[in-house]
Amino acid sequence: MMQRRKTRQISLGDARVGVVKIGGDAPVSVQTMTAGYTHDVGATVAEIHKLAAAGADIVRVAVPEKKDTDALRLIIPQVRVPIVADVHFHFQRALEAIEAGVHKIRLNPGNIQDKAQVRDVIQACKQKGLPIRIGVNEGSIIERKDKQKRMKELGGVFGNSRHGHFLAIMIAKLEEYLDIFYENDFYDIAISAKSPDPTLCIAAYTEISKRFDHPLHLGVTHAGPKETGTIRSIAPLAHLLASGVGDTVRISYANDPVYEVEDALELLYCLELRPRKGVDLIACPTCGRIQVDLFTLVQDVRKKLREEIELPIKVAVMGCIVNGPGEAEGADVAIFAGDRRGIIYVQGEKVANVPEEQILEALLDHCKQFEAKVKSGQAKLGQKVVQIAPPDPIGELGSGFDKIAAGQVEKLPGLTDLTVSR
């Protein structure tokens, strides 16, 4: 495990929805945001249920209008995950959300700047014991009402180092805003500093982590569609998390937010910042050696295993035997495909040789059997029983029997047992 930056710890939630801790020694949590209108109560509740089922620890909702904060009174009693109200421009929405029972407030220093209004929100959160996230975004930190001030700030941004000036603005805005909280003896704060520029995100969070001990909410804003937003988001977040920076994560896509949750969790699993839940599936890439419909097989395997396997079994789906044995050496269950056939191994021991149309069913069956053994204590995850022996590339996978019989394949030195049952 990597050494994580030490921060203050905040908590949100209650006994009914569960309490999530952020910062300190708490695991990195996963957040996302609903995509629909919050005032549509039924749709919002259904979406929150779906996001929580996907693994979201915290769900944020937009409350641009009073009808949205009114809806929170009906939404919150129906869900089982802490809810954050995303407040912009109108501090009254924050006060209304607090009264409706929300578990955390997000404020933006770029569009709620009046100190008296901020103090009202602070006092309301203080009374209810709710934390506040101060979210600074590149798109909202530059002054847009005062044209002269805006021109001065933009001149600074484009003068020399764009990152340097943006960092200065971000940190100055945060310091100015935090002073209001400190003056009111309020420290249950998380900080975010987002940008669509991954390198600016790295620089901003790195600098902020040196100056403030509040937990950091990591994210890349306006990352785009999942197809490109995945790389734009994962590149900086992986760098920061691997450096020990970051306490809660939201990946942002212009897509179904379920993908945000799935990808954030996979990132944390890969960095060993969260214990994996469910199957750890690896598969080989495309090449000219594949002799089965590997891509369809991998997707079918993924779907079936997600539905029917609970434990974090490592499963390898390999399209040929060249790299398969080595790459799957640590897998609990592995399949090596050949000429329309597949050989299944369980912790290194060969257990089946089946035709292509039976691979999915046989693999799922052996995964279930192995999971049952783990649950009963007869086996352990990640425990190699025997060294994987590469299968016979001509005979055992079925590619050579007919050719050998027809004299089309020369028998190679060292190959034996070409009469394995088909």
C-alpha atoms as one frame of an Amber mdcrd trajectory, in Angstrom:
protein
   0.000   0.000   0.000   1.253   3.480  -0.898   1.736   6.127   1.773  -1.232
   8.502   1.685  -1.156  12.158   2.638  -2.468  12.786   6.162  -5.567  14.980
   6.318  -8.353  15.967   8.620 -11.338  13.630   8.458 -14.933  14.558   7.756
 -18.050  12.392   7.960 -21.375  12.472   6.157 -24.491  10.375   6.379 -26.388
   8.883   9.291 -27.377   5.561  10.793 -30.094   5.004   8.191 -28.105   5.649
   4.978 -24.724   4.771   6.466 -21.816   7.014   7.428 -19.013   7.684   4.944
 -15.729   9.080   6.245 -13.462  11.106   3.966  -9.807  11.723   4.755  -7.724
  10.577   7.694  -7.356   6.800   7.593 -10.613   6.229   5.679 -10.454   4.411
   2.323 -10.806   6.543  -0.800 -14.533   6.889  -1.483 -16.325   7.029  -4.831
 -18.800   9.729  -5.745 -20.991  10.449  -8.732 -23.875  12.725  -9.671 -27.371
  12.068 -10.949 -28.035  13.044 -14.553 -31.767  13.791 -14.341 -33.820  16.633
 -12.910 -33.927  16.387  -9.120 -37.544  17.579  -8.970 -38.519  14.383 -10.820
 -38.667  12.416  -7.578 -39.364   8.950  -8.952 -36.665   9.108 -11.620 -34.119
  10.555  -9.198 -34.755   7.893  -6.557 -34.445   5.165  -9.203 -31.180   6.644
 -10.469 -29.718   6.928  -6.967 -30.607   3.272  -6.313 -28.862   2.294  -9.566
 -25.718   4.292  -8.722 -25.561   2.903  -5.193 -25.946  -0.630  -6.558 -23.023
   0.044  -8.920 -20.863   0.894  -5.904 -21.196   4.656  -5.358 -20.481   5.622
  -1.747 -21.909   9.130  -2.154 -24.347  10.621  -4.693 -24.644  14.322  -5.539
 -27.766  15.987  -6.934 -28.274  19.375  -8.597 -30.607  21.843  -6.864 -30.840
  24.895  -9.146 -34.465  25.648  -8.192 -36.627  25.524  -5.095 -38.678  22.702
  -6.570 -35.450  20.648  -6.485 -34.773  21.271  -2.803 -38.472  20.610  -2.077
 -38.072  17.244  -3.821 -35.217  16.306  -1.473 -37.717  15.890   1.364 -39.291
  13.056  -0.619 -36.087  11.638  -2.113 -33.825  11.313   0.924 -36.131   9.030
   2.983 -36.230   6.580   0.051 -32.492   6.133  -0.548 -29.685   4.348   1.290
 -26.635   6.425   0.417 -25.495   9.878   1.628 -26.741  12.700  -0.598 -24.860
  15.907  -1.425 -26.639  19.047  -2.638 -24.779  20.851  -5.448 -25.378  24.562
  -4.873 -24.537  27.382  -7.280 -25.507  31.087  -7.315 -28.387  30.869  -4.796
 -27.320  30.336  -1.187 -30.994  29.850  -0.291 -30.855  26.495  -2.110 -28.209
  25.389   0.391 -30.353  26.430   3.358 -33.385  24.667   1.881 -31.378  21.496
   1.174 -30.067  21.453   4.732 -33.598  21.694   6.107 -34.675  18.917   3.718
 -32.174  16.534   5.313 -29.263  16.515   2.870 -25.958  15.099   4.187 -23.442
  17.519   2.687 -23.330  20.813   0.777 -21.124  21.752  -2.167 -20.398  25.486
  -2.590 -18.555  27.203  -5.427 -16.433  30.250  -4.479 -16.788  31.417  -8.060
 -20.512  32.098  -7.832 -21.431  32.455  -4.133 -19.072  35.121  -2.821 -21.166
  37.211  -0.429 -19.653  36.649   3.033 -22.956  37.042   4.857 -24.576  34.410
   2.646 -21.672  32.007   3.102 -21.829  32.551   6.882 -25.542  31.667   6.872
 -24.777  28.380   5.127 -21.900  27.656   7.505 -24.053  28.219  10.573 -26.851
  26.038   9.197 -24.392  23.208   8.462 -22.793  23.688  11.857 -26.124  23.222
  13.609 -26.823  20.013  11.682 -23.253  18.702  11.820 -22.891  18.659   8.012
 -19.643  19.031   6.049 -19.145  21.398   3.122 -17.105  20.932  -0.044 -15.483
  24.015  -1.480 -15.341  23.308  -5.195 -13.130  25.546  -7.317 -13.458  24.998
 -11.067 -11.285  26.544 -13.750 -14.413  27.667 -15.566 -15.810  29.637 -12.627
 -12.829  31.161 -10.828 -12.269  34.042 -13.260 -14.384  37.144 -12.645 -17.157
  37.467 -15.246 -19.196  40.427 -13.991 -16.489  43.053 -13.566 -15.099  43.384
 -17.108 -11.948  45.261 -16.081 -11.115  42.712 -13.406 -11.859  39.909 -15.851
  -9.494  41.375 -18.434  -6.766  41.724 -15.814  -7.149  38.112 -14.703  -7.280
  36.843 -18.261  -4.191  38.859 -19.073  -2.426  37.125 -16.211  -3.635  33.737
 -17.373  -2.303  34.136 -20.877   0.711  36.248 -19.988   3.439  33.734 -19.219
   2.691  30.375 -17.665  -0.974  29.442 -17.927  -0.697  26.901 -15.170   1.226
  29.221 -12.926  -1.384  31.951 -13.072  -4.318  29.593 -12.771  -2.712  28.024
  -9.731  -2.229  31.442  -8.179  -5.882  32.312  -8.793  -7.150  28.976  -7.483
  -5.112  29.116  -4.309  -5.952  32.782  -3.702  -9.670  32.071  -4.114  -9.449
  29.095  -1.769  -7.550  31.035   0.886 -10.019  33.906   0.688 -12.988  31.544
   0.968 -11.479  29.387   3.694 -10.903  32.473   5.831 -14.686  32.855   6.100
 -14.996  29.278   7.374 -12.121  29.629   9.813 -13.565  32.891  11.159 -16.708
  30.922  11.944 -14.769  28.065  13.544 -15.834  25.620  10.829 -13.370  22.989
   9.641 -15.514  20.109   8.314 -14.392  20.949   4.793 -13.346  19.089   1.649
 -11.624  20.857  -1.245 -11.669  20.320  -4.993  -9.876  22.195  -7.783 -11.022
  20.862 -11.128 -10.122  21.618 -14.718 -10.565  19.914 -18.097  -6.766  20.104
 -18.417  -5.298  16.951 -16.810  -1.876  18.533 -16.261  -3.432  21.529 -14.512
  -5.388  19.143 -12.270  -2.162  17.407 -11.275  -0.440  20.728 -10.578  -3.421
  22.199  -8.704  -4.058  19.255  -6.398  -0.346  18.800  -5.755   0.066  22.427
  -4.690  -3.155  22.489  -2.679  -2.164  19.314  -0.850   0.976  21.107   0.377
  -0.946  24.107   1.725  -4.125  22.719   3.300  -4.809  19.686   5.481  -8.417
  19.282   4.367  -9.380  16.106   2.471  -9.293  16.467  -1.306 -12.091  15.582
  -3.704 -10.356  14.584  -6.957 -11.858  15.049 -10.391 -11.408  16.325 -13.927
 -14.296  18.532 -14.985 -15.798  18.553 -18.493 -13.805  15.427 -19.343 -16.051
  14.666 -22.325 -17.608  11.395 -23.503 -16.498   8.138 -21.948 -14.551   7.191
 -25.077 -12.043  10.021 -24.526 -12.940  11.098 -20.999 -11.642   7.838 -19.554
  -8.044   8.637 -20.449  -8.436  12.341 -19.661  -9.685  11.450 -16.184  -7.654
   8.386 -15.270  -4.283   9.847 -16.282  -4.213  12.644 -13.645  -6.232  10.810
 -10.989  -3.982   7.745 -11.116  -0.911   9.981 -10.852  -2.300  11.836  -7.834
  -3.610   8.766  -6.027  -0.352   6.896  -6.626   1.395   9.908  -5.088  -0.781
   9.621  -1.979  -2.958  12.642  -2.848  -6.747  12.351  -2.819  -9.439  11.163
  -0.415 -12.572  10.879  -2.541 -13.002  10.614  -6.309 -15.557  11.542  -8.924
 -14.879  10.647 -12.544 -17.046  12.797 -14.832 -18.366  11.636 -18.201 -20.919
  12.989 -20.643 -22.579   9.601 -20.339 -24.449   7.342 -17.925 -22.937   8.041
 -14.477 -22.880   4.300 -13.759 -19.739   4.235 -15.925 -18.203   6.884 -13.657
 -18.690   4.639 -10.646 -17.426   1.494 -12.364 -14.276   3.164 -13.666 -13.516
   4.940 -10.387 -13.789   1.666  -8.503 -11.595  -0.154 -11.018  -8.992   2.589
 -10.628  -8.979   2.171  -6.847  -8.853  -1.618  -7.175  -5.879  -1.437  -9.530
  -3.997   0.871  -7.165  -4.918  -1.369  -4.217  -6.664   1.537  -2.505  -9.865
  -0.480  -2.113 -10.360  -4.240  -1.705 -11.795  -5.609  -4.928 -15.415  -6.720
  -5.012 -16.393  -9.147  -7.731 -14.344 -10.855 -10.422 -10.943  -9.554 -11.552
 -11.079 -10.346 -15.279  -8.028 -10.181 -17.530  -7.977 -11.025 -21.238  -5.452
 -10.949 -24.045  -5.645  -8.336 -26.825  -6.304  -9.011 -30.482  -3.763 -10.693
 -32.717  -3.635 -13.029 -35.681  -3.217 -16.132 -33.511  -6.737 -16.065 -32.048
  -8.878 -18.968 -33.267 -12.100 -18.276 -31.387 -14.469 -15.291 -31.201 -12.522
 -13.904 -28.269 -14.157 -10.481 -28.036 -17.663 -11.890 -27.811 -16.444 -14.528
 -25.367 -14.813 -11.925 -23.088 -17.950  -9.763 -22.971 -20.162 -12.791 -22.324
 -17.815 -14.006 -19.582 -17.719 -10.540 -17.997 -21.508 -10.257 -17.947 -22.071
 -13.744 -16.546 -19.374 -13.502 -13.885 -20.612 -10.084 -12.707 -24.092 -11.517
 -12.301 -23.204 -14.817 -10.643 -19.855 -14.533  -8.829 -19.406 -12.553  -5.605
 -15.779 -13.140  -4.620 -12.807 -11.352  -6.260 -11.743 -14.416  -8.237  -9.051
 -13.649 -10.804 -10.159 -15.041 -14.160  -8.016 -15.064 -17.311  -9.469 -15.464
 -20.807  -6.658 -16.089 -23.291  -7.048 -16.471 -27.040  -3.976 -18.636 -27.628
  -1.180 -20.397 -25.758   1.764 -18.182 -26.668   1.501 -15.723 -23.768  -1.501
 -17.227 -22.010   0.272 -19.506 -19.520   2.611 -16.795 -18.286   0.035 -14.016
 -18.199  -2.514 -16.192 -16.416  -0.058 -17.762 -13.975  -1.608 -15.896 -11.073
  -5.219 -16.455 -12.159  -7.537 -18.601 -10.084  -9.406 -19.768 -13.177  -8.036
 -19.535 -16.724  -9.080 -20.508 -20.226  -6.668 -20.913 -23.157  -8.371 -21.046
 -26.524  -7.160 -22.902 -29.580  -8.788 -24.043 -32.808 -12.440 -23.645 -31.753
 -11.610 -25.223 -28.401 -10.532 -24.173 -24.941  -8.636 -25.709 -22.033  -9.683
 -24.600 -18.553  -7.311 -24.434 -15.595  -8.157 -23.906 -11.929  -5.182 -22.552
  -9.974  -2.804 -24.087 -12.490  -4.468 -27.494 -12.701  -6.058 -28.523 -16.007
  -9.701 -29.441 -15.431 -11.448 -29.398 -18.824 -10.984 -29.381 -22.607 -14.169
 -28.204 -24.335 -15.327 -27.051 -27.773 -15.809 -23.318 -28.334 -19.594 -23.389
 -27.940 -19.217 -24.856 -24.433 -16.456 -22.552 -23.178 -18.725 -19.969 -21.540
 -20.873 -22.508 -19.706 -17.894 -24.617 -18.626 -15.876 -21.622 -17.449 -18.795
 -20.271 -15.419 -19.363 -23.707 -13.889 -15.728 -24.029 -12.789 -15.757 -20.474
 -11.393 -18.831 -21.333  -9.328 -17.241 -24.547  -8.101 -14.074 -22.713  -7.153
 -15.999 -19.938  -5.388 -17.875 -22.581  -3.377 -14.569 -24.145  -2.324 -13.224
 -20.753  -1.231 -16.350 -20.029   0.784 -16.129 -23.424   2.472 -12.436 -23.036
   3.234 -11.255 -25.743   0.834  -9.376 -23.249  -1.361  -7.838 -19.772  -1.090
  -7.871 -16.946  -3.597  -4.551 -16.424  -5.358  -3.070 -19.696  -4.199  -1.342
 -21.509  -7.061  -1.733 -25.275  -6.766   0.554 -26.328  -9.622   2.633 -24.635
 -12.299   0.628 -24.109 -15.470   1.959 -26.374 -18.218   1.351 -24.966 -21.720
  -0.998 -27.218 -23.684   0.152 -29.045 -26.788  -0.209 -26.431 -29.573  -0.944
 -29.050 -32.231  -2.899 -31.824 -30.613  -4.454 -30.885 -27.322  -6.336 -27.833
 -28.544  -7.732 -29.726 -31.491  -5.939 -27.813 -34.234  -3.726 -30.647 -35.474
  -5.537 -33.983 -35.395  -7.032 -33.804 -38.875  -3.957 -32.132 -40.351  -1.626
 -34.701 -38.814  -3.787 -37.522 -40.137  -3.683 -35.974 -43.601   0.069 -35.523
 -43.412  -0.235 -31.731 -43.587   1.616 -30.993 -40.318   5.095 -32.176 -39.432
   5.280 -33.661 -35.945   7.597 -31.451 -33.916  10.306 -32.872 -31.634   9.161
 -33.224 -28.023   5.426 -33.239 -28.774   3.711 -36.215 -27.190   0.246 -37.413
 -26.308  -1.526 -36.403 -29.479  -4.422 -38.658 -28.594  -5.982 -36.434 -25.936
  -9.739 -36.920 -25.894 -11.665 -34.485 -28.050
